[in-house]
Amino acid sequence: MELIYKSTRNANETATASMAILKGLADDGGLFVPDSLPKFDVSFEDMAKMDYRQVAYEVLKLVLTDFTKEELMYCINNAYDSKFDTDEIAPLVKKSDAYYLELFHGKTIAFKDMALSILPYLLTTSAKKNNVENEIVILTATSGDTGKAALAGFADVPGTKIIVFYPKNGVSPIQEKQMVTQQGDNTFVVGITGNFDDAQTGVKMMFSDKKLNAYLAENGYQFSSANSINIGRLTPQIAYYVYAYSRLIASGEIKSGDKMNVVVPTGNFGNILSAYYAKLMGLPIDKLICASNDNKVLYDFFQTGCYDKNREFILTTSPSMDILISSNLERLIYRIAGNDAAKNAELMQALSSKGEYTITDEMKNELKDFYAGYATEAETAATIKRVFEADGYVIDTHTAVASKVYNDYKEKTGDTTPSVIASTASPYKFTRSVMNAIDASKDSKTDFELVDELTAISGVKVPQAIEDIRTAPVRHTTVCDKEDMEKVVKGFLGV
């Protein structure tokens, strides 16, 4: 049965999976969501005997129903290949406090690789299926990781160009170096004098600007997105939670049907939303534990039912979570409103005009599957040190936020359900913050000297992604004000 995608803001705007991937964002500014979520039709015992690619197929065949088996396998096999530095793609590592799902073994050493390795193949396949002749312009805002992963995925892909906006002073030095050294004639990287929310808002405004989109179409271009607002980004992420569960069965840690918890460091809400979708499709997840840093807008929302972005924006050592407008939360709001597009549109308009909205008590009751917590900067650093001293295991700042929140959850609830922490980035991506937490005496060293210190204490080989940028020349130097984003896009496209 074909799954249809609907806009969260207009019940009458529908699309097939391939068209939703191509468009990225609905015409009315809403996000595409499946009109229903099918149940898994292969047993978890059988999935325990599968590799990552096979599990991914069993997930994607259910949610991308206008793709043939051959098309999906082409996309999957090209995405999850030797660009990952481990055959498992997403290893599940047992440590004293939890199971860490390592999602950082791809080309750019962050979890975004898991979906952005496959998105170019899904997108170009979608273009062929829908007879699209325009060149596709991937327009993306990044808080640090999406940008590099998208650039690496789309570099020199025929029929595409990619433009990435990032907050000039809001990412780690290594995150920035990864982006500004990106090769590929079709790539363009722009720092903006603002924060991630400014970049994301600017991108959304260009998507929704009918006049701009018509002008680009006249010149042979059309926008699409590599952010998690694109369902082609979101749906592949469901697969790794299913895979993690299958690994717990395969290793004898649980039996099929037993519950697990999932702990996710959360910024734009896409990663934890994909876990929620997995639960709705039949994965035995008990609690979805949403971990925030000092920008705890999501924590406050889950406590009060009020989403309020009117607060100080704090730059932290976990910059991929430095977000006050969590775009993918809209998909959850739509669902807990009973799939009521009009109600959701009203709340999103309130967010746009007043910077806040409050859900009803009935909607809040639908959030009982979620638990929310947050970690301060000091707690994040202390957690990195604690995990290293307990297990000799080095985690990055985002994973540390999740680990701290999970330990708080255990102490508060006494819940001993096996729990999977989404380890979203390699510690090498945030070397200074990680090394400062473990041994602050090394702070005078350069970032790349700290990389060598980290490999010495951890015994983990420096990832190729880091070696590649040690001496790579900077290719992208454009910086603009947030008001000039459209002008910069037109300049790159030559229109």
C-alpha positions in Angstrom: 0.0 0.0 0.0 1.4 3.4 -1.0 2.2 5.7 1.9 1.2 9.3 1.2 2.9 12.3 2.9 0.9 15.3 4.1 1.9 18.9 5.1 1.7 19.5 8.8 0.0 22.9 8.0 -2.4 22.0 5.2 -4.4 18.7 5.0 -4.9 19.2 1.3 -1.2 19.3 0.4 0.0 15.8 -0.2 3.0 14.1 -1.9 4.5 10.7 -2.7 7.6 9.9 -0.8 9.8 10.8 -3.8 8.1 14.1 -4.4 8.3 15.0 -0.6 12.1 14.3 -0.8 12.4 16.5 -3.9 10.5 19.4 -2.4 12.0 19.2 1.1 9.5 21.6 2.5 5.8 21.8 1.8 4.6 24.8 -0.2 2.9 26.3 2.9 6.1 26.1 5.0 4.8 22.9 6.7 6.8 19.7 7.0 5.8 16.4 5.2 4.7 13.6 7.5 3.4 10.1 6.7 -0.4 9.9 6.7 0.0 6.6 8.7 2.9 4.6 9.9 3.0 0.9 9.0 4.1 -1.8 11.4 7.3 -3.8 10.8 6.5 -6.9 8.8 9.7 -8.9 9.6 10.4 -10.3 13.0 13.1 -8.7 15.2 14.6 -12.2 15.6 15.1 -12.3 11.8 16.5 -8.7 11.8 19.0 -9.9 14.4 20.6 -12.0 11.7 20.8 -9.2 9.2 23.5 -6.6 8.6 22.9 -2.8 8.6 22.0 -2.6 4.9 19.4 -5.3 5.2 17.8 -3.8 8.2 17.8 -0.4 6.5 15.9 -2.0 3.6 13.3 -3.5 5.9 12.6 0.0 7.3 12.8 2.1 4.1 10.6 -0.2 2.1 7.7 0.6 4.5 8.1 4.4 4.4 9.4 5.1 0.9 6.7 3.1 -0.9 7.0 4.5 -4.3 10.6 3.3 -4.6 11.2 -0.2 -6.1 13.3 -2.7 -4.3 16.0 -2.3 -6.9 16.0 1.5 -6.4 16.2 1.2 -2.6 19.0 -1.3 -2.7 20.9 0.9 -5.1 20.6 3.8 -2.7 21.4 1.7 0.4 24.4 -0.1 -1.1 26.0 3.1 -2.4 25.4 4.9 0.9 26.6 2.3 3.4 29.9 1.2 1.8 33.6 1.7 2.5 33.2 5.3 3.3 32.3 4.0 6.8 35.4 3.0 8.8 33.7 -0.1 10.4 31.9 -3.0 8.7 29.0 -2.7 11.2 28.2 0.9 10.1 26.8 1.7 13.5 28.5 -0.4 16.3 26.7 -0.8 19.6 29.3 -0.6 22.4 28.5 -1.8 25.9 29.9 0.3 28.8 29.2 0.3 32.5 26.3 2.7 32.4 24.6 2.0 29.0 24.9 0.9 25.4 26.5 3.6 23.2 25.3 3.5 19.6 28.2 4.9 17.7 26.8 6.9 14.8 30.0 8.6 13.9 31.9 6.2 11.7 31.1 7.9 8.4 33.0 10.3 6.2 32.5 13.3 8.4 32.5 11.6 11.9 29.0 12.6 13.0 25.6 11.0 13.0 24.4 13.1 10.1 26.4 10.8 7.9 24.0 8.0 8.6 21.2 9.8 6.6 23.3 12.2 4.4 25.2 9.3 2.8 22.0 8.0 1.4 20.1 11.3 0.7 21.9 12.2 -2.6 20.9 8.8 -4.0 17.3 9.1 -2.8 17.2 12.6 -4.2 18.6 11.9 -7.6 16.5 8.7 -7.9 13.4 10.8 -7.0 14.3 13.4 -9.7 14.4 10.6 -12.3 11.1 9.1 -11.1 9.4 12.5 -11.4 11.0 13.6 -14.7 12.7 16.6 -13.1 15.0 18.5 -15.5 15.9 21.5 -13.3 19.2 21.5 -11.5 18.5 20.8 -7.8 19.9 23.3 -5.4 20.4 21.9 -1.9 19.9 24.7 0.5 20.9 23.9 4.1 21.4 25.6 7.5 23.8 23.8 9.9 24.6 24.0 13.5 27.9 22.3 12.7 27.5 18.7 11.5 24.7 18.6 8.9 26.6 21.1 6.7 29.8 19.0 6.3 27.9 15.7 6.0 25.7 17.2 3.3 28.6 18.8 1.5 30.5 15.5 1.5 27.4 13.7 0.2 26.5 16.1 -2.6 30.0 17.1 -3.7 30.2 16.8 -7.5 26.9 14.9 -7.7 25.6 15.6 -11.3 22.5 17.8 -11.5 22.9 19.3 -8.0 24.5 22.3 -6.3 24.7 22.7 -2.5 24.8 25.9 -0.5 25.4 25.6 3.3 24.9 28.5 5.8 26.5 28.2 9.3 26.8 30.6 12.2 30.3 32.1 11.8 31.2 32.0 15.5 28.9 29.2 16.6 30.7 26.0 15.6 33.9 24.3 16.7 37.1 25.1 14.9 37.3 21.6 13.5 33.7 21.7 12.4 34.4 25.0 10.6 37.7 23.7 9.0 35.8 20.6 7.7 33.3 22.8 5.9 35.5 25.6 4.6 38.0 23.1 3.1 35.3 21.2 1.2 36.1 20.4 -2.4 33.6 20.1 -5.2 32.8 22.6 -8.0 29.1 22.5 -7.0 29.7 23.4 -3.3 29.4 26.8 -1.6 29.8 27.5 2.2 28.7 30.7 3.8 29.3 31.9 7.4 26.5 34.3 8.6 26.8 36.9 11.3 24.0 35.3 13.4 23.2 32.1 15.1 21.8 28.8 13.8 18.2 29.9 14.3 18.9 32.9 12.0 20.4 30.6 9.4 17.5 28.1 9.6 14.9 30.9 9.4 16.6 32.4 6.4 16.6 29.1 4.6 13.0 28.4 5.4 12.0 31.9 4.1 13.7 31.2 0.8 11.9 27.9 0.5 8.6 29.6 1.1 9.2 32.6 -1.2 7.0 31.8 -4.2 8.4 34.7 -6.2 12.0 33.6 -5.6 11.2 30.0 -6.5 9.4 31.0 -9.7 12.5 33.1 -10.7 14.8 30.2 -10.0 12.6 27.8 -12.0 12.8 30.2 -15.0 16.6 29.9 -14.7 16.6 26.1 -14.5 16.9 25.6 -10.7 14.7 24.3 -7.9 15.4 24.2 -4.1 15.5 21.0 -2.0 16.8 20.5 1.5 19.4 18.3 3.3 18.2 19.4 6.8 16.1 16.9 8.8 13.1 18.9 7.7 13.4 16.7 4.6 11.8 13.3 5.1 14.6 11.8 3.0 16.9 12.8 6.0 14.5 11.6 8.7 13.4 8.2 7.5 16.8 6.6 7.2 17.5 7.5 10.8 14.7 5.2 11.9 16.8 2.3 10.7 19.6 2.7 13.2 17.3 2.4 16.2 15.9 -0.8 14.8 19.4 -2.0 14.1 20.5 -1.2 17.7 17.6 -3.3 19.0 18.5 -6.1 16.7 22.1 -6.0 18.1 20.8 -6.3 21.6 18.9 -9.5 20.6 21.9 -10.8 18.6 24.2 -10.4 21.6 21.8 -12.1 24.0 21.3 -8.9 26.1 17.5 -9.0 25.5 14.9 -11.2 24.0 12.6 -10.0 21.2 9.7 -8.1 22.7 11.7 -6.8 25.7 11.7 -3.0 26.1 14.6 -0.7 25.6 15.0 3.0 26.3 16.6 5.5 23.9 18.6 8.5 25.0 19.2 11.2 22.4 21.1 14.5 22.6 18.6 16.8 21.0 18.7 20.1 19.0 16.5 20.2 16.0 14.4 17.2 17.3 14.9 15.1 14.1 17.0 12.3 15.7 14.7 11.6 18.6 11.6 12.0 16.3 13.0 9.1 14.2 13.2 7.0 17.3 9.6 7.9 18.1 8.5 6.9 14.6 10.4 3.6 15.1 8.3 3.1 18.3 5.1 3.8 16.5 6.1 1.3 13.9 6.4 -1.4 16.5 9.9 -1.1 18.0 9.6 -1.9 21.7 11.0 1.4 23.0 9.7 2.3 26.4 11.1 5.8 27.2 12.4 8.4 24.7 14.8 10.4 26.8 15.4 13.9 25.4 18.7 15.4 26.5 19.3 19.2 26.2 22.3 21.4 26.9 22.0 24.9 28.5 19.7 25.9 25.6 17.0 23.9 27.3 13.9 25.1 25.4 12.9 21.4 24.8 13.3 20.5 28.5 11.1 23.4 29.5 8.5 22.5 26.9 8.2 18.9 28.2 8.0 20.2 31.7 5.3 22.9 31.1 3.7 22.4 27.7 4.8 25.8 26.7 7.4 26.2 23.9 9.1 29.6 24.4 12.1 30.7 22.3 12.2 34.1 23.9 15.3 33.6 25.9 19.1 34.1 25.8 20.9 32.0 23.1 23.9 30.3 24.8 27.0 29.2 22.9 28.1 25.9 24.4 30.6 23.1 23.9 27.9 21.0 22.3 27.1 23.5 19.4 25.0 21.1 17.3 22.4 21.5 20.1 22.6 25.3 20.3 19.1 25.7 18.9 16.0 27.5 20.1 13.7 26.7 17.3 13.5 22.9 17.0 12.0 22.5 13.6 11.1 18.8 13.8 9.1 19.3 17.0 6.4 20.5 14.6 6.0 16.9 13.4 5.4 15.8 16.9 3.0 18.7 17.6 1.0 17.8 14.5 0.7 14.2 15.7 -0.3 14.9 19.3 -2.9 17.4 18.0 -4.6 14.4 16.3 -3.0 15.1 12.9 -4.9 18.4 12.9 -3.1 20.6 10.3 -5.2 23.7 11.2 -4.4 23.4 14.9 -0.7 22.9 14.2 -0.6 25.8 11.8 -2.2 28.0 14.5 0.5 27.0 17.0 3.3 27.6 14.4 2.0 31.0 13.6 2.0 31.9 17.3 5.7 30.7 17.4 6.5 32.9 14.4 4.6 36.0 15.7 5.1 35.8 19.4 8.0 33.4 19.8 5.9 30.9 21.9 2.9 28.6 22.0 1.2 26.4 24.6 -0.3 23.0 23.9 -3.5 21.8 25.5 -3.6 19.4 28.4 -4.9 16.7 26.1 -1.9 17.2 23.8 0.5 17.2 26.8 -0.9 13.8 27.9 0.2 12.4 24.6 3.9 13.1 25.6 4.0 10.5 28.3 6.5 8.4 26.2 9.1 11.2 26.6 11.3 12.1 29.5 13.4 15.3 29.3 16.5 16.5 31.1 19.4 18.8 30.5 23.1 19.1 31.4 25.0 22.3 32.2 28.5 23.0 30.7 30.2 21.9 34.0 28.1 18.7 34.1 28.9 17.9 30.5 32.7 18.2 31.2 32.4 16.2 34.4 30.6 13.4 32.5 33.3 13.1 29.8 35.8 12.7 32.7 33.6 10.2 34.6 33.1 7.9 31.6 36.8 8.0 30.7 37.9 7.2 34.2 35.3 4.4 34.6 35.7 2.8 31.2 38.7 4.3 29.4 36.0 5.3 26.8 36.1 8.8 25.3 32.8 10.5 24.3 32.2 13.8 22.7 30.3 16.7 24.3 26.9 15.9 22.8 27.1 12.3 23.9 28.1 13.5 27.3 24.9 15.6 27.6 22.9 12.5 26.9 24.9 10.4 29.3 24.4 12.9 32.1 20.7 13.1 31.5 20.4 9.3 31.4 22.2 9.0 34.8 19.8 11.6 36.2 16.9 9.6 34.8 18.1 6.4 36.4 18.6 8.0 39.8 15.2 9.6 39.7 13.2 6.6 38.4 15.2 3.5 39.3 14.5 2.3 35.8 16.9 -0.5 34.8 15.6 -1.1 31.3 18.5 -1.6 28.9 19.2 1.8 27.4 20.8 2.9 24.2 22.6 6.3 24.1 22.8 7.8 20.6 26.5 8.7 20.4 26.2 11.4 17.8 29.8 12.6 17.1 33.4 11.5 17.4 35.3 13.1 20.3 37.8 14.2 17.6 35.3 16.7 16.3 35.4 18.5 19.6 38.9 17.8 20.7 39.6 20.9 22.8 36.4 20.5 24.9 37.0 16.8 25.4 40.6 17.2 26.3 39.9 20.1 28.6 37.4 17.9 30.5 39.9 15.0 30.8 43.1 17.0 31.3 42.9 20.8 31.4 46.7 21.2 31.6 46.9 20.6 27.9 44.8 23.7 27.0 47.7 25.7 25.6 48.2 23.2 22.7 46.7 23.7 19.2 43.6 21.8 18.2 45.6 19.4 16.1 48.2 18.9 18.8 45.2 18.0 21.1 44.1 15.5 18.4 47.4 13.7 18.9 47.0 13.9 22.7 43.6 12.3 22.5 44.7 9.4 20.4 47.5 8.8 22.9 45.2 8.5 25.9 42.3 6.7 24.1 44.2 4.3 21.9 41.7 5.2 19.1 43.2 5.9 15.8 42.7 9.5 14.5 39.8 9.4 12.0 40.7 10.0 8.3 38.3 12.9 8.3 40.6 14.7 10.8 43.8 13.8 9.0 42.3 15.1 5.7 41.8 18.6 7.1 45.1 19.1 8.9 46.7 20.8 5.9 43.8 21.2 3.6 43.5 24.7 2.0 40.5 26.9 2.8 38.3 27.1 -0.2 35.3 28.9 1.1 35.6 32.4 2.7 32.2 34.1 2.2 30.6 35.7 5.2 27.3 37.6 5.0 24.7 39.2 7.2 21.6 37.1 7.8 19.6 39.7 5.7 21.8 39.0 2.7 21.4 35.2 2.4 19.1 35.4 -0.7 21.5 37.8 -2.5 24.4 35.4 -1.8 22.4 32.4 -3.2 21.6 34.3 -6.4 25.2 35.3 -6.7 26.5 31.7 -6.5 23.9 30.5 -9.0 24.7 33.4 -11.3 21.1 34.6 -11.6 
